[in-house]
């Protein structure tokens, strides 16, 4: 399942900075979001308060606003539509003396308010009726209970506050630890059961998470077939879907769409076990199979997975049930199943380009994938560029020149069931790690790598950043050429240089020089001068997007390769590229026309005539 985004501490001015810093002590993974130029050194900057808050809310981000409650209410009002899925939103005074949960009270906000108030020696303003009167939030049960009829909660609580008592059917420590008025003759009822019974405005029904589904399937089985078998099996055995704590299988099925779809049907991610772990369950199986053992190394997949997930005290209450291409079994634990403690998820490898490193130039998708990751793998500088975004993650730093070692480590780590982010600056698919990921997967044909969930997300490349800073030099056809001959022979690079020069492409040079490699840019300059004017614009862009960024525009004849270093991208215009100057700061801009002037000339002539 997706992880909750990092908490957003909203700061509209520096007067609440001390409180914001105190909140960071409580929630180290949180990020300070500061308004425009009014907040010093925030982790993220925003300009439009209402728009930014609504985007955070819609993404499920918990919000701690160090501001007046009215500001949060006014800004978020257009985004409010579903009380059942709202993230926590709290208003906190500048001094931290008052903490008010505004939204998501029973989705964590009330608990956060109490926790924050205790830490800051402030006062929580809890107004939810059931919390105040009965020391329990009936619509916010613990993780091991699921409320079957939340739509009846409002009327139920109304009757409760009106003086009615409650008859309890079934047991749970959450209920027994409350101040609810239980009575054998109560007109209201609260039932704890695994059966799919109906509730109403006088009867709340909670389902304990004590059931484990084990599933198996043939390769590429239809997801609807497996889900249909599960639904039929639950119905025939009088089991509520809300009592399912886990869906699990053998790790050889970790990439099967049917297994993932079945788990998603229950709102969870599937868990997987190795064949050795499932074989340990053989004495408890009802239908062990030598055929299954010969194929996958254990005597039962669905029964074994159900029992392994439910624990050593569990009973197999529904032995293996089969459809044409899928199987299902159900185990029941005497206590709530802690699914976090068993099995592993399908490993995920996110291959991420973070752009030049600054937050504003990092895509939302990249930031989201990094926030979900448990482990970060990269050249150490790239992780440093993430700043607080890397907090709470396990770092795996590698040096320059360790590219294959780095990628292999990331693949192996993901194969252990981790959520791994392999990170590069710029775009990871341009002269970077993405291609090596797929090269290794194809070359080595390792099953555990083939079963990974892999996602590649782009970043702003040095090519794009340099072009944007300089104007619009990529307005017409262009190409990129790496001048590094570490992996590509110089004669191949030279052929490409001559072809680009003859084709009159705008050319962006990656890896133009290194400490030991100083001649290639000189050669590239000489080749280009054979095919385009001395006055052709050249952009020399260094440390793009960082504090010491510099961007120079000069004629090709004036390009001095000896003044270029490893942190520089060099872009040479085509014979059509030009330079213009704007009055604001007398700034020079490079651009490459695409031919609009010629296209519009006949139109202008017709208008003028």
N, C-alpha and C positions, 0 to 999 in steps of 0.2 A: 504494500500500500504506500501511497505517497506520504512523505514526511511533511509536517507542518512547517511553513516558511519561518525564517527567523523573526522573532519579535521585533516590531518597529516602534522605537521610542521617538515620538514626534515632538520636535523642539521648534518653537516659532520665534524664539529670541534667546539671548544668552542668560537671561535672568533665571532660567530653570536648569542651567547647566550642571550645577552641583547635584540636583536631584537626578538628572539624567545619568551622571557618573555613578551615583549610588545605585540606580537601577541596573547598571552594567555589572555591579558587584553581585547582584542577585541573579541576573540572567546574562552570563558572559557571552552567550551566542547572539545576543540582541544587537541591532544596528541603530545608530542615531541618525534619524532623517531630519535634516535641517532646512529651514526655509531660506531660499535665495542667499543673499549676502548678509543676512541678519544673524547667522549662527556660525561660530568659529569652528573650523575643522570637524564637520559632521562626517559620518561614514558615507552618507548619500545626500545629495542636494535636490530639492524640488522647488518649482516656481509657483505652481498653482495648487494651493492647499486642498481645495475641495476635490479636484480631479485626482490628486495623488492619494488622498485618503480613500476615495471610492475604489481606485484600482487595488489598493492594499486589501480593502475589505472583500472585494470580489475574489481575490486570490486566496482568501482564507487566512490572511496574515493577522496574528494578534496585534492589537494596537494599544500602546500606552501613550496617551496624549498629555503632555505637560502643558495644560492650557485649560481654559474655561470649558466646562461641560457643554455649554451652549454652542461653542465652535464645532465640536465634534458632532453634535446633534444636527446642526444646520448643514454641515458638509456631507454627512452620511445619509441624510434623509432620502435622497433619490435612489440610493442603492439598497434600501431595506425592502426585502420581499419575502424572506423565508426564515422564520424564527428557529426552525429546526436545524439549520446549518450555519448560523451566524458565528463568526469567530469572536473571541473576547475583545471588548473595547472598553478601556478604562480611562477616566479623566483623573489626573493627578495634579494637585496644586503645586505651584512653583517650589514651595518649601517641603513638599511631601507630607504635609500634615493631614491631608484629606485624600482618600482614595475612593473613587466612586465607580463601581461597575455599571456601565451604561447599557451594554449589549452583551449577549452571550453569558448571562449570569449563570446559567446551568450548563454551560459548555466551557467552564473553566474560569470565567471572569470573577465569580464570587470567591473561589479559592485563591485566585491570584491577588484579589484585593486584600484578603486576610493576610496572606504571606507578605505582600509588599508593606502593608501597614505595620506589621510586626517588625520587619527589618528597618523601616524608616522611623519607627516610633510615632506613627500617625494613627489615624482613625479610619477604619473601613466603613463605608456607608452602604450596608447591605439592606435592601428593601424587599427582597423576594419573600412572599408570605410564608411558604412552608419552611424556609430557612429560619425565619424569625421565630415562628411559633413552635415548630416541632423538631428543630435541629436536624433537618434532613431536606434534601432537594429531590423530591420524588421524580422529577423529570430529568434528573442527572444521575442515574444509577452507576455503580462502579462498573469497570470494564467487563467483569464476569457475569453481568446481568444485562438483558436487553428488554426494554419496555415495548410490549406488543401494541399498545393502543395509546400513543402520545396525544392523539387528537381528542381523547376524552379527558385529558389531564385538567384542563381549566374548570370544567363543570364538577369533576371529582373533588378538586381542592376547594371549590366554592361550597360544596356540601360539607366537607370536612371542617372548614372554618365556621360553618353554620352550626356546628355542635354534634354532627354525626360521629359515631364510633366505627371502628374497622374490625372486621373479622379476618384473621390471617390464616391462609391455607398454604402450607409449605413453609420452609425455614430459610433464613439468610441472615448472617450477622449484621449486615447493613441495616436491615429493618429492626432487629432486636436491639441495636445500639441507639435507636432514635427515641424521641419522646412522643411518638404517635399513640393515639388513644385506642389501643387494641381491646377488643371485647368479643367473647364468644357469641354475643347476640347482636353484634354490629350490623347495621344496615348496609354499610359499605364493605367492600372486600378487597384484599390484596392477595393474589395467588402467585406462588412461585412453582412453576411446573415446566417440564419438557414437552408436554402435550400441546397441540395447536388449538387451545380453547379461545373463544371470543371474549373480549372485555367490552365494557360499556362505561357510561358516565358514573356508574356506581361500583364498577369492578375493574381495578387495574390488574394487568397480567404481566408478570415478568418471567422471562425464560433464562435459566442458568446456562452458561456456556460450558457444558460438560460433555458434549458429543464431538467425536472426531470422525470425519469422513476420509477413508482411504480410497483412492481411485486408481484405475489402470486403464490402458487403452492401446490399441494397435497404432502403429505409426500413421499419422495424419488422419486419425479418426475424426468424424464429424462432431463438432462441439455440441450441437443440439441433441445428438444422440446421448452423450454423456449427461448433459443437464437434464434431459427427459428421464433418464434412468434414475438419477438422484431424486428428482421430484416424486417420481412414482414410489421409490423405496421409502422415502420419508413419510409419504401419505399412508402407505400400507402398514407402516410400523408406528403410526400415531406420534410422530416426532415433528416438532416445530422447526422450520429452517432457522429461526432465531437462536436455537440452542446449539447450532453448529459453531464450534470454536475454531476448527481448522479443516482445511482440505489438503491432503498430502499424497505423495506418490514416491516412486523411486527416482533417483537423480537422472537416470537415463531419459526420463520423460520431462525434464525441466524446460525443454523448449517446445513442448507440445501445446498447440493452440487450444485443444480441447480441455486440457488440465487447467490452463490459465483462465479460460472462459468459465469453467465450473467454479473456480475460486472467486472470480470476479462477480459471479451471480450472488455470492454470499458477502460481497464487499470486502474481500481480503485477498492477500497474495498467497499463492500455494507454497507449501513447504516440502522439502525433498530430503530423502534419506539415501545413503549408500547401500549397496547390496549387502554388505557385511552387517550393517545395523539391522536391516530387515530380516536377514537370516537368523539373527539372535532371537527373533520373535517366533521362530518355527514351532517350539513346544506349545504355544498358545493358539496356533492356527487351527481352524476348523476344516479347511479344505486345502492342505498342502499339495503341491504339484511338482513332480520330478521334471515335467516338461518345462515349467516356468523356471525351475532351477537351472536347467541346461541352457536356457536362453539368456537369463539375466543374472544368475548367480544367487538367487534366493528362492525359497519355496512358495512365496506368496507376496504379491505386490499390494493389492488393495487391503487385504486383511492385515498384513504386516505393517503397512503404513498407518492404518487406523490405530492399531495397538501401540506402535512406537510413539505416535503423537500424543496419545491419551495417557501414557505412563504405565508403570509397572503394576499399579493397582486397578487398572481398567479391565473391563469385561467386553468381549466381542459379542454385542447384542444382535447384530445383523451380519451373519456370515456372507461371503462373497455372492453377489447377485450379478448376473451377466445379461448383457444385450448382445447384439451381433458382434460389435467390435469394442465394447467397453465393459468395465467391471466396477462395482462399488461395494464397500463394506463399512460398517459403522461400529465404533467402540464407544463405551461410556465410562467416564471417570467418576469416582465418588466425590471428587472435589473439582473446582474450576480448573480448566486446562490452561496452563501458562505456555501458550504457543511460542512465545519469544525464546523460551529455553530449549526448544527441541527443533531438530532439522535445520535446514538452511534454505534461503530463498534462491531463486535463479540469479546467478551472478550477472551484474550489469557493468558494462564498460561504456562510459560516456567519454567520447573523444572530442575535446572542447578547445576551441580557439577563443582566447580572452581579449583579442585585440591588443592594442599597445599596453593595456594594463589598467588604465583608469576606469572607474566605475561607469562614467557616462558613456564610454565607448564599448562597454560590454553588453551583449545582447541580453534581454530578459530570459531567453531560453538558456543561455549559458549560465547565468546567475542561478536559475532554478535548478539546473542539473547539479551545479556545485553544491547548492544548499542541501540537496538530497543525498549527496555522496557521503560515504563513511570514510573513504580514503582518497588522498590526493597524491598523484604520481607525476613528477615533473622535474625539470631542471630547477634547482632551489630558488633562483631569482624569480621564476614565474609564480611560485607559490607566495613568495614575499609580496609580489605585486597585488595579490588578492587582499592584503591587509586583514581586516577583521572577518572578512568572508571565510577565511581559512580557519578561524577559531573553532575548536571543538572537533576538528577533523584530524585523522591520523596522517601525518606527513611522511612521504617517502621521497627524499631528495636524491637526485642523481646529478652528476657533473656533466659538463659539455663533453661530447664524444662518446657518451654511453647510451646512444639512442636505442640500439637494439636491446641492450640489457634493460633499459627503462620500459620499453614496450612489452618485452617478454614478462617482466615482473608484473606489470599491470594486468596482463592477460591471466597469469597464474593466480593473482590475488582475486580477480573477479571470479575465477573458476572455483574459488573456495566459498563462494556465496556472498562476496562483498559487493557493495555498490561503489565502484571505483571511477574516479575522474582522472583521465589522462589529459594533461593540460599543456598547451603551448601558447606562446604569445602570437599575435597576428591571427591569421586563419590557419588552423591546424592541418588543413588539407592542401596548403600551398607551401611546398618545400619543407614539410614538417612531418609529424608523427603518424597522421592518419593512414598514409599509404603503406607505412611499415606494418601497421596493425594487420591489414588485409594480406600483405605479402607473407607475413609469418603464418597466418592462419592457413593460407593456401599451401605454403611450402611444407608445413609440418603435419597437417591433417590430424590434429589432436581433437578427439571427441569432446573433451570438456571445454575447449575453446569454441567449437562449432555450436555448442548449446547456449552460449552467452547471449544476453540481450545487449546488442551494440547500437549505440546512437552517436552519430557525428553531428556536431552543431558548429556553424561557421562563426568566425570572428572577423572584425574589421582588419583587413590586411594592411601591411605597410604600403602596398600599392595604392589602396583606396585612401589611406590617411594622408599620404604625401600629395596625391592629386587634389584632395579636398583643401588642404592647407594652401596649395599653390594656385588654385582656381579650378580649371576644367581641362587639364591636358589630355584626358582620356575621352574627349568628345568624339573621337573617331577611332579607327582600328588601332589596336595596340597588342603588344606581346610582353611576356616576362622571360627573362633569361638569367639563370644563376651562373655567375662567373667562377664558382668553386669547382675546381677540377679534382676534388678529393674523391668523388664517386663517378664523375663523368669525364672522359678523356678530353683534353684540350682541343683536339682536332674536331671532335663533335661539337663542342661549344663554338669553335671558330666558324664551322659551317652554318650554324644557326645565326650567328652574328651577321654573316654576309647575306644570308637570306632575308633577315629582318631589315638590314640596311637597303638592300635592293628593293624590297617590298614597301619601303617608306613607312614602316610601322613606327608609332611611338613605342619606345623600348624602356621597360623598367628593369634595372639591374639589381638582383638580389645577390647577397654575398659578394659585393664588388671587390673587397680586399680582405686580407687577414694579416696577422703579424708576420707570417712567413710568405704570403702570396701578394706580391706588389705589382706584377707586370700585366696582369690580365685586363685591368681597366684601361691602362695605357693602350693596349692592343685594340680594345673595343672602341675607344675614342678614334683611333686612326682609321679603323674600318668604316665607322659611321661618317667621318669627314670626307670619305671618298664619294659619298652618295647624297650628302645634304649640306646646306650652307654653314659657314662658320658661325653665323648668327642664330642658328637653331637654339631655342630655349632649352636649358638644362636645369632640372630641379635637384638640388642636393638637400635631402631631408634627414635630419639626425634626431634620434631619441623622440620619435613622434608620440605625442600624447603625454609626455612627461614634463617635469618642471624645467629641465634644461633643453627643451625642444628648440631646434633651430631649422629654419627652412630658407634656403637661398635660391634665387633664380639668376642664371648667368648665361652668356652665350657659350655654345659648345667649344669654341676656340679657347675660352678662359677656364675650362674645367681642369683643375689640377688634381689628378688621382692621388698625389701624395698627401693631400689634405682630407682625404676620405678615410673613415675607419670602419670597424666591423659593425657599428651601430647605425650605419648610414645606408639609405636607399638612394640610388641615383636614377633619375628618369630623364631620358632624352626625347625631345619632341620630334615630330615628323617635319618634313620640309614645309608643311602648311601651318605648323604651330606658330603661335604669335604671343606677344606680350602687350598688355595694356596697363594703364595706371589709373587708379581712382583717386579722387581728391582727398578722401578721408585717410590721413596719415601718409599721403603720397605712396600708396601701396601698389606694388607691381603684382600683376596676375598673369599666369600663363594659361593659354587655352588652345585647343585644336578645333578649328571650325569643321562642321560636318557638311557644309554646303547649303545652309539655309539662305545665305545671302544670294547665291545664284538662283535658288529656287524661287525666292521672292521678287527678284528683279523684274521679271515679266509682269507680275501683278502690280508692282509699284509703277511701272511704265504705263500700264493700262489705266491706273487710277489717275496719274498725272496728266494723261492725254485727254 
